[in-house]
Amino acid sequence: MTDEAPGARYAIAVPSSALKAALRVPQRIRDLLRVTVYEVRDDLTVKAH
């Protein structure tokens, strides 16, 4: 996370089984870090959270 460009975003893709743990990070912190959590479901579809 060294890119200081204002438009830079980061992401983490987690399986459904790990989603609850990934979302324990408060939304405010994820916003500050510019991180989006993506859930990869068993049918291989992906959903942003």
Contacts in CASP RR format, 6 or more apart in sequence:
PFRMAT RR
TARGET T0000
AUTHOR 0000-0000-0000
METHOD contacts of the structure
MODEL  1
MTDEAPGARYAIAVPSSALKAALRVPQRIRDLLRVTVYEVRDDLTVKAH
1 10 0 8 1.000
1 33 0 8 1.000
7 34 0 8 1.000
8 34 0 8 1.000
9 34 0 8 1.000
9 35 0 8 1.000
9 36 0 8 1.000
10 33 0 8 1.000
10 34 0 8 1.000
10 35 0 8 1.000
10 36 0 8 1.000
11 35 0 8 1.000
11 36 0 8 1.000
11 37 0 8 1.000
11 38 0 8 1.000
12 22 0 8 1.000
12 35 0 8 1.000
12 36 0 8 1.000
12 37 0 8 1.000
12 38 0 8 1.000
13 38 0 8 1.000
13 39 0 8 1.000
13 40 0 8 1.000
13 46 0 8 1.000
14 21 0 8 1.000
14 22 0 8 1.000
14 37 0 8 1.000
14 38 0 8 1.000
14 39 0 8 1.000
14 40 0 8 1.000
15 39 0 8 1.000
15 40 0 8 1.000
16 39 0 8 1.000
16 40 0 8 1.000
16 41 0 8 1.000
16 42 0 8 1.000
19 37 0 8 1.000
19 39 0 8 1.000
19 49 0 8 1.000
22 37 0 8 1.000
22 49 0 8 1.000
23 37 0 8 1.000
23 49 0 8 1.000
25 35 0 8 1.000
30 36 0 8 1.000
30 37 0 8 1.000
36 48 0 8 1.000
36 49 0 8 1.000
37 48 0 8 1.000
37 49 0 8 1.000
38 46 0 8 1.000
38 47 0 8 1.000
38 48 0 8 1.000
38 49 0 8 1.000
39 46 0 8 1.000
39 47 0 8 1.000
39 48 0 8 1.000
39 49 0 8 1.000
40 46 0 8 1.000
41 47 0 8 1.000
END
